[in-house]
Amino acid sequence: MNLRAIRRISVLSNWRFQILSQHVIIDRAHRRPFRLARDPLPFVATDVGTNLFVPTEDLDDLKDNLPLELRKRLSEIGWVEDVQPVDQQLKWIQTPMSLLPVHQLDRPGNLGEQPLLSPPSPSLSPTPSPTKSPTSDDGHESGMLRRKSNSGSPLYGIKRRAVFVPALVALLPHLASLVFSTNFAVASAARNTLSDLMRNDPALLTRPVFDLLADDQMDMSTATRTLRAFLHVRRMLPPAMAYHIFNGLAGFLKYAARRFEVADTFNHFAQTIPTLSKIGTQVSDMSTREIRRAKIEVFLIPSGALWFSSSAPAGPMFPRALGSINNPFDSAPSHVVSMSIIRLSQNMFFLAMLKRNPQDVQLVRKTMSSLVLPSRENQYNSGPLELKDFIPRKADSHSSDTLPLDMGLKSLSLMLSRSHLLVVAQIFRSTSRHLNDRDELALHIDGLNRILLAHGDDIGIVTQAMIGTNHSTAHIRPC
């Protein structure tokens, strides 16, 4: 695909809403032209968050100390009233115009007369922006839908259905791969085309990626590369784009978890969860309640243990142990690598959620288990630490820890340990100082001790463990 082909695709995509407004010759049955049918997806996307932009609230500007989740619930039933009017000028400034669709920005009028943001609401919950325009815009749009009285021209604005043939849609993953081209002109043209589609029609752009996840033509590697190309184009995706990708991938994982006859679902899970966790916090108005309602917490919430417990759904996607190792000379078994990627992605997702809303710590307070680091042992929970385990001892030069055979597992353990230390430190920051559950505190301290025993020679691990221990001292009460 050269530069000329990219420009043609860009022109056709920009005219996809105007094709049906042209004069066409129809048959006697008055069948609709350009009626292109395609097979439905085998999975149903979830509905977590919203595809509109929702401004985040500044907790310092609120007079009450209610948690954000509780404030949202009260605003839904009308128990909270805003004592101050909404500053439309401030909301206009906070709205990222470069991430919003073009059709929401081409309204006539200035900011003071016809703001894009919704009118002031008595609730304290964030208001999606932009929403439905004022009445003057409605009248303008309705005028576009009426036939002109002084001419016999057809109706304008009614046929707003996009027309983009499947042959061109199938080229979009290949177009996404061109953003890494060494030719600057080709990479720039591909980036501009993808940016326009991300803002204006994310469903069209993500549909070929989800088609690659279907049964007949599953190509997980191509789908993963395409999603990474999207994140390469824009680090912060438009709200609608992040919504479509997150819910589509979550729906695919729920569908794949029910396919017991496919043994590759675990690898598909490991390839999908990094992208899911990376864009999860970009979805507008997403909360832990939405995750629980969609029943996808098993995919996103860490548990501390390496392998899944008996409470996880049955199937090959949720292994309980390592199982048999095909190649004993492999430095890192594939199942251990996939499981480490899953747990690492879950830790980073939950860390971002806690930084945005510290009240989400309640989601894992009763579900955390003892930490288990990657190893060749088939264990779900490790035994309790004894006092003799903390006695310093001289390392043996012929120890298995120094063999090249275990260097792959050690690298995986280091990455997982660093992410776990960050999560534990954030849990201590988010937990109330009046913590009375000593078992919960001991569980987190036990995880820090296991990491220090395994990687006490790493200065970064020791530093992060000291930070986590420093935060934990605020919850220790004298007997």
C-alpha positions as CSV (number, residue, x, y, z in Angstrom):
1,M,0.0,0.0,0.0
2,N,1.6,3.3,-1.1
3,L,0.9,6.9,-0.4
4,R,-1.7,7.2,-3.2
5,A,-3.7,4.3,-1.9
6,I,-3.7,5.7,1.6
7,R,-5.0,9.0,0.3
8,R,-7.8,7.3,-1.6
9,I,-8.9,5.4,1.5
10,S,-8.9,8.6,3.4
11,V,-11.1,10.3,0.8
12,L,-13.5,7.4,0.6
13,S,-13.7,7.3,4.4
14,N,-14.5,11.0,4.6
15,W,-17.3,10.6,2.0
16,R,-18.9,7.5,3.6
17,F,-21.8,9.5,5.0
18,Q,-22.6,11.4,1.8
19,I,-22.9,8.4,-0.6
20,L,-26.5,7.7,0.2
21,S,-27.4,11.3,-0.3
22,Q,-26.6,11.0,-4.0
23,H,-29.3,10.3,-6.7
24,V,-29.4,6.6,-7.5
25,I,-31.5,4.4,-9.8
26,I,-33.5,1.8,-7.9
27,D,-35.4,-1.2,-9.1
28,R,-39.1,-1.8,-8.9
29,A,-38.8,-3.4,-5.4
30,H,-37.3,-0.1,-4.1
31,R,-34.5,-2.0,-2.4
32,R,-32.0,0.1,-0.6
33,P,-28.7,0.6,-2.4
34,F,-25.4,-0.3,-0.9
35,R,-26.9,-2.8,1.4
36,L,-23.8,-4.6,2.5
37,A,-24.4,-7.5,4.9
38,R,-21.6,-9.0,7.0
39,D,-21.5,-11.8,9.4
40,P,-22.2,-10.9,13.1
41,L,-19.5,-11.3,15.7
42,P,-19.6,-14.5,17.8
43,F,-19.3,-12.5,21.0
44,V,-21.2,-9.6,22.5
45,A,-19.3,-6.5,23.7
46,T,-19.8,-5.5,27.3
47,D,-21.2,-2.1,28.4
48,V,-18.7,-0.6,30.9
49,G,-18.4,3.1,31.1
50,T,-19.6,5.5,28.4
51,N,-18.4,6.5,24.9
52,L,-18.8,10.2,25.8
53,F,-16.2,12.4,27.4
54,V,-16.8,12.8,31.1
55,P,-14.7,15.4,33.0
56,T,-13.1,14.2,36.1
57,E,-14.0,15.9,39.4
58,D,-11.5,17.7,41.5
59,L,-12.0,16.3,44.9
60,D,-10.5,19.4,46.5
61,D,-13.3,21.6,45.2
62,L,-16.0,19.5,46.9
63,K,-17.1,20.6,50.3
64,D,-18.2,17.1,51.5
65,N,-15.9,14.1,52.0
66,L,-18.1,11.5,50.4
67,P,-16.4,8.9,48.3
68,L,-16.8,9.3,44.5
69,E,-18.7,6.0,44.2
70,L,-21.2,7.0,46.9
71,R,-21.6,10.4,45.4
72,K,-22.5,8.9,42.0
73,R,-25.1,6.7,43.6
74,L,-26.7,9.6,45.5
75,S,-26.8,11.7,42.4
76,E,-28.6,9.0,40.4
77,I,-31.5,9.0,42.9
78,G,-31.5,12.8,43.3
79,W,-30.4,13.1,46.9
80,V,-27.5,15.4,46.2
81,E,-27.9,19.0,45.1
82,D,-25.3,21.3,43.7
83,V,-25.2,24.5,45.6
84,Q,-23.0,26.2,43.0
85,P,-23.8,26.7,39.3
86,V,-21.8,24.8,36.8
87,D,-19.0,26.9,35.2
88,Q,-19.6,26.3,31.5
89,Q,-16.5,28.3,30.5
90,L,-14.3,26.1,32.8
91,K,-15.8,22.9,31.4
92,W,-15.2,24.2,27.8
93,I,-11.5,24.7,28.7
94,Q,-11.2,21.3,30.3
95,T,-12.8,19.5,27.3
96,P,-10.2,17.9,25.0
97,M,-11.4,19.1,21.6
98,S,-8.8,17.1,19.7
99,L,-10.3,13.9,21.0
100,L,-14.0,14.7,20.2
101,P,-15.7,13.8,16.9
102,V,-15.9,16.5,14.3
103,H,-19.7,16.5,14.1
104,Q,-19.8,17.7,17.7
105,L,-17.7,20.7,17.0
106,D,-19.2,22.1,13.9
107,R,-22.2,23.7,15.6
108,P,-22.9,27.3,14.8
109,G,-22.7,30.0,17.5
110,N,-20.2,31.0,20.0
111,L,-19.4,29.6,23.4
112,G,-21.5,32.1,25.4
113,E,-24.7,31.5,23.4
114,Q,-24.5,27.8,22.5
115,P,-22.0,25.8,24.6
116,L,-21.2,22.3,23.6
117,L,-21.5,21.2,27.1
118,S,-24.8,20.1,28.6
119,P,-26.7,22.7,30.7
120,P,-26.1,22.9,34.5
121,S,-27.3,19.8,36.4
122,P,-28.3,19.7,40.0
123,S,-26.3,16.5,40.5
124,L,-22.6,16.5,41.6
125,S,-21.8,13.6,39.2
126,P,-19.7,14.3,36.2
127,T,-21.7,15.3,33.1
128,P,-20.8,13.7,29.7
129,S,-19.5,16.4,27.4
130,P,-20.5,17.2,24.8
131,T,-24.1,16.1,24.9
132,K,-27.2,17.1,23.1
133,S,-27.0,20.7,21.8
134,P,-29.5,23.5,22.8
135,T,-32.8,24.1,21.1
136,S,-31.3,26.5,18.5
137,D,-29.1,23.7,17.2
138,D,-32.0,21.3,17.1
139,G,-33.9,23.8,15.0
140,H,-30.9,24.1,12.7
141,E,-30.6,20.3,12.3
142,S,-34.4,19.9,11.8
143,G,-34.1,22.6,9.1
144,M,-31.5,20.5,7.4
145,L,-33.9,17.5,7.4
146,R,-36.7,19.4,5.7
147,R,-37.1,19.5,1.9
148,K,-36.3,22.9,0.4
149,S,-39.6,24.6,-0.6
150,N,-38.2,26.5,-3.6
151,S,-36.6,23.5,-5.3
152,G,-37.2,19.9,-5.9
153,S,-34.0,18.8,-4.3
154,P,-34.0,15.6,-2.2
155,L,-34.0,15.4,1.6
156,Y,-30.8,16.5,3.2
157,G,-29.3,15.0,6.3
158,I,-31.6,11.9,6.5
159,K,-29.3,9.3,5.0
160,R,-26.5,9.5,7.5
161,R,-25.6,5.8,7.4
162,A,-22.0,5.1,6.6
163,V,-21.1,3.2,3.4
164,F,-17.7,1.6,3.5
165,V,-17.4,-1.7,1.6
166,P,-15.9,-4.7,3.5
167,A,-13.0,-4.9,1.0
168,L,-11.8,-1.5,2.2
169,V,-12.6,-2.3,5.9
170,A,-10.3,-5.4,5.6
171,L,-7.4,-3.1,4.7
172,L,-7.6,-1.1,7.9
173,P,-5.3,-3.5,9.9
174,H,-2.7,-3.2,7.1
175,L,-3.1,0.6,7.2
176,A,-2.5,0.5,10.9
177,S,0.8,-1.3,10.4
178,L,2.0,1.5,8.1
179,V,2.4,3.9,11.0
180,F,5.7,2.1,11.7
181,S,6.9,2.6,8.1
182,T,10.3,4.0,7.5
183,N,8.9,6.3,4.9
184,F,7.8,9.5,6.7
185,A,5.2,10.5,4.2
186,V,3.5,7.1,4.3
187,A,3.6,6.9,8.1
188,S,2.3,10.4,8.5
189,A,-0.6,9.8,6.0
190,A,-1.5,6.5,7.8
191,R,-1.4,8.3,11.2
192,N,-3.7,11.1,10.0
193,T,-6.2,8.7,8.5
194,L,-6.3,6.6,11.6
195,S,-6.7,9.6,13.9
196,D,-9.7,10.8,11.9
197,L,-11.4,7.4,12.1
198,M,-10.6,7.1,15.9
199,R,-12.4,10.4,16.5
200,N,-15.3,10.1,14.1
201,D,-16.1,6.4,13.6
202,P,-14.3,4.1,16.1
203,A,-16.8,1.3,15.4
204,L,-15.7,1.1,11.8
205,L,-12.0,1.1,12.7
206,T,-12.3,-1.6,15.4
207,R,-14.6,-3.9,13.5
208,P,-11.9,-5.6,11.4
209,V,-9.8,-6.2,14.6
210,F,-12.8,-8.0,16.2
211,D,-13.3,-9.9,13.0
212,L,-9.8,-11.3,13.4
213,L,-10.9,-12.7,16.8
214,A,-13.8,-14.6,15.2
215,D,-13.8,-18.4,14.9
216,D,-13.3,-18.8,11.2
217,Q,-10.3,-16.5,10.7
218,M,-8.8,-16.0,14.1
219,D,-5.4,-14.2,13.8
220,M,-4.5,-13.1,17.3
221,S,-1.1,-11.8,16.5
222,T,-2.4,-9.5,13.8
223,A,-5.2,-8.2,16.0
224,T,-2.7,-7.5,18.8
225,R,-0.3,-5.7,16.5
226,T,-3.2,-3.6,15.2
227,L,-4.2,-2.6,18.7
228,R,-0.7,-1.6,19.5
229,A,-0.5,0.5,16.4
230,F,-3.7,2.3,17.6
231,L,-1.9,3.1,20.9
232,H,1.2,4.2,19.0
233,V,-0.9,6.7,17.0
234,R,-2.4,8.2,20.1
235,R,-1.2,7.5,23.6
236,M,-4.5,8.9,24.9
237,L,-7.3,7.4,22.8
238,P,-10.6,9.3,22.1
239,P,-13.3,8.4,24.6
240,A,-15.4,6.5,22.0
241,M,-12.3,4.6,20.7
242,A,-11.3,3.5,24.2
243,Y,-14.9,2.5,25.0
244,H,-15.2,0.3,21.9
245,I,-11.8,-1.4,22.3
246,F,-12.2,-2.1,26.0
247,N,-15.7,-3.5,25.8
248,G,-15.0,-5.5,22.7
249,L,-12.0,-7.2,24.2
250,A,-13.9,-7.8,27.4
251,G,-16.7,-9.4,25.5
252,F,-14.2,-11.5,23.6
253,L,-12.6,-12.8,26.9
254,K,-16.0,-13.7,28.3
255,Y,-16.8,-15.6,25.1
256,A,-13.5,-17.4,25.1
257,A,-13.8,-18.4,28.7
258,R,-16.8,-20.5,27.8
259,R,-15.0,-22.4,25.0
260,F,-13.7,-25.4,26.9
261,E,-12.8,-27.3,23.7
262,V,-10.2,-24.7,22.7
263,A,-6.9,-25.1,24.6
264,D,-5.4,-21.9,23.3
265,T,-7.7,-19.6,25.2
266,F,-5.1,-19.2,27.9
267,N,-2.6,-17.8,25.4
268,H,-5.3,-15.5,23.9
269,F,-6.0,-14.2,27.4
270,A,-2.3,-13.4,28.0
271,Q,-2.1,-11.6,24.6
272,T,-5.3,-9.6,25.2
273,I,-5.0,-8.5,28.9
274,P,-2.0,-6.1,28.4
275,T,-4.0,-3.9,26.0
276,L,-7.1,-4.2,28.1
277,S,-5.3,-3.0,31.2
278,K,-3.5,-0.2,29.4
279,I,-6.7,1.4,28.0
280,G,-8.9,0.5,30.9
281,T,-8.4,3.7,32.8
282,Q,-9.0,5.7,29.7
283,V,-12.7,4.6,29.5
284,S,-14.9,7.5,30.7
285,D,-17.1,6.9,33.8
286,M,-15.7,3.5,34.5
287,S,-15.9,2.2,38.1
288,T,-15.6,-1.0,40.1
289,R,-19.4,-1.2,40.2
290,E,-19.4,-1.3,36.4
291,I,-16.7,-4.0,36.3
292,R,-18.7,-6.1,38.8
293,R,-21.9,-5.7,36.9
294,A,-20.3,-6.8,33.7
295,K,-18.7,-9.8,35.6
296,I,-15.2,-9.2,34.3
297,E,-13.4,-8.7,37.6
298,V,-11.7,-12.1,37.2
299,F,-9.9,-10.7,34.2
300,L,-8.8,-7.4,35.7
301,I,-8.5,-7.7,39.5
302,P,-5.3,-9.3,40.9
303,S,-5.3,-11.8,43.8
304,G,-1.7,-12.0,44.9
305,A,-1.4,-15.7,44.0
306,L,0.3,-16.6,40.7
307,W,-2.3,-19.2,39.6
308,F,-6.1,-19.0,39.8
309,S,-7.9,-20.4,42.8
310,S,-10.8,-22.8,42.9
311,S,-13.3,-19.9,42.9
312,A,-12.3,-18.9,39.4
313,P,-14.4,-20.2,36.5
314,A,-13.6,-23.6,35.2
315,G,-11.9,-24.0,31.8
316,P,-8.4,-23.9,30.2
317,M,-8.3,-20.1,30.5
318,F,-7.9,-20.2,34.3
319,P,-5.2,-22.8,35.2
320,R,-4.9,-23.8,38.8
321,A,-1.2,-25.0,38.6
322,L,1.7,-25.3,36.2
323,G,1.1,-28.8,35.2
324,S,3.6,-30.9,33.3
325,I,6.6,-29.2,31.7
326,N,7.2,-30.3,28.1
327,N,10.8,-29.0,28.0
328,P,12.7,-29.3,31.3
329,F,15.6,-27.3,29.8
330,D,13.4,-24.3,29.0
331,S,14.5,-21.3,31.1
332,A,10.9,-20.1,31.4
333,P,7.9,-22.4,30.6
334,S,5.3,-20.8,28.3
335,H,2.5,-21.2,30.9
336,V,4.6,-19.4,33.5
337,V,5.4,-16.6,31.1
338,S,1.7,-16.2,30.2
339,M,0.6,-16.3,33.8
340,S,3.2,-13.7,34.8
341,I,2.0,-11.4,32.0
342,I,-1.5,-11.7,33.2
343,R,-0.7,-10.9,36.8
344,L,1.6,-8.1,35.8
345,S,-1.0,-6.4,33.7
346,Q,-3.6,-6.9,36.4
347,N,-1.3,-5.2,39.0
348,M,-0.7,-2.2,36.7
349,F,-4.4,-1.8,35.9
350,F,-5.4,-2.0,39.6
351,L,-2.6,0.4,40.5
352,A,-4.0,3.0,38.0
353,M,-7.5,2.4,39.4
354,L,-6.4,3.1,43.0
355,K,-4.6,6.2,42.0
356,R,-7.7,7.6,40.4
357,N,-10.1,6.4,43.1
358,P,-8.6,5.2,46.4
359,Q,-12.0,3.8,47.5
360,D,-11.6,0.9,45.0
361,V,-9.3,-0.7,47.5
362,Q,-12.4,-2.4,49.0
363,L,-12.5,-4.6,45.9
364,V,-9.5,-6.6,46.9
365,R,-9.4,-6.3,50.6
366,K,-11.2,-9.6,51.2
367,T,-10.0,-11.5,48.1
368,M,-6.2,-11.1,48.3
369,S,-4.2,-14.2,49.0
370,S,-0.6,-15.1,49.8
371,L,1.9,-14.0,47.3
372,V,3.4,-16.7,45.0
373,L,6.3,-15.8,42.7
374,P,7.0,-17.6,39.4
375,S,8.8,-21.0,39.9
376,R,8.8,-24.5,38.6
377,E,6.9,-25.8,41.6
378,N,3.2,-26.7,41.2
379,Q,1.8,-24.7,44.1
380,Y,-1.1,-22.3,44.5
381,N,-0.3,-21.1,48.0
382,S,3.2,-21.2,49.5
383,G,3.7,-22.3,53.1
384,P,4.1,-19.9,56.0
385,L,7.4,-18.3,56.6
386,E,9.3,-19.4,59.7
387,L,11.9,-17.6,61.8
388,K,14.7,-19.6,60.4
389,D,13.9,-18.3,56.9
390,F,15.1,-14.9,57.9
391,I,18.5,-16.0,59.1
392,P,21.3,-14.7,56.8
393,R,23.2,-17.4,55.0
394,K,26.0,-17.4,52.6
395,A,25.0,-18.0,49.0
396,D,26.3,-21.2,47.4
397,S,28.1,-20.6,44.1
398,H,26.6,-23.9,42.8
399,S,23.1,-22.9,43.7
400,S,20.3,-23.3,41.2
401,D,19.6,-19.6,41.5
402,T,22.8,-18.8,39.6
403,L,22.3,-21.3,36.8
404,P,21.3,-20.0,33.4
405,L,18.3,-22.4,33.5
406,D,16.6,-20.2,36.1
407,M,17.5,-16.8,34.7
408,G,14.2,-16.6,32.8
409,L,12.2,-17.4,35.8
410,K,14.2,-14.9,37.9
411,S,13.5,-12.1,35.4
412,L,9.8,-12.9,35.5
413,S,9.8,-12.9,39.3
414,L,11.6,-9.5,39.3
415,M,9.0,-7.9,37.1
416,L,6.1,-9.4,39.0
417,S,7.7,-8.4,42.4
418,R,8.1,-4.8,41.3
419,S,4.5,-4.5,40.2
420,H,3.3,-6.2,43.4
421,L,5.3,-3.8,45.6
422,L,3.8,-0.8,43.8
423,V,0.3,-2.2,44.4
424,V,0.9,-2.9,48.1
425,A,2.2,0.5,48.7
426,Q,-0.8,2.1,47.0
427,I,-3.1,-0.2,49.0
428,F,-1.6,1.1,52.2
429,R,-2.0,4.7,51.0
430,S,-5.7,4.1,50.1
431,T,-6.6,2.2,53.3
432,S,-7.9,4.0,56.3
433,R,-5.4,4.4,59.2
434,H,-8.0,2.9,61.5
435,L,-7.4,-0.6,60.1
436,N,-8.3,-3.3,62.7
437,D,-7.8,-6.4,60.5
438,R,-4.4,-7.7,61.5
439,D,-4.7,-10.7,59.3
440,E,-5.0,-8.4,56.2
441,L,-2.0,-6.4,57.3
442,A,0.0,-9.5,58.0
443,L,-0.9,-10.8,54.5
444,H,0.7,-7.8,52.8
445,I,3.7,-7.8,55.1
446,D,4.2,-11.5,54.3
447,G,4.3,-10.7,50.6
448,L,6.9,-8.0,51.2
449,N,9.0,-10.5,53.1
450,R,8.8,-13.1,50.4
451,I,10.0,-10.6,47.8
452,L,12.9,-9.6,50.0
453,L,13.9,-13.2,50.6
454,A,13.8,-13.9,46.8
455,H,15.4,-10.7,45.5
456,G,17.1,-9.1,48.5
457,D,20.2,-8.4,46.4
458,D,18.3,-6.0,44.1
459,I,18.6,-2.4,45.3
460,G,15.4,-1.4,43.5
461,I,13.4,-4.2,45.1
462,V,14.8,-3.2,48.6
463,T,13.9,0.4,48.0
464,Q,10.3,-0.3,47.0
465,A,9.9,-2.7,49.9
466,M,11.1,0.0,52.3
467,I,8.6,2.4,50.9
468,G,5.8,-0.1,51.3
469,T,6.9,-0.9,54.8
470,N,7.0,2.8,55.7
471,H,3.4,3.1,54.6
472,S,2.4,0.0,56.5
473,T,3.7,1.4,59.8
474,A,0.8,3.9,59.9
475,H,-1.6,1.0,60.3
476,I,0.3,-0.8,63.1
477,R,-1.2,-0.2,66.5
478,P,0.5,-1.2,69.8
479,C,-1.1,-4.1,71.6
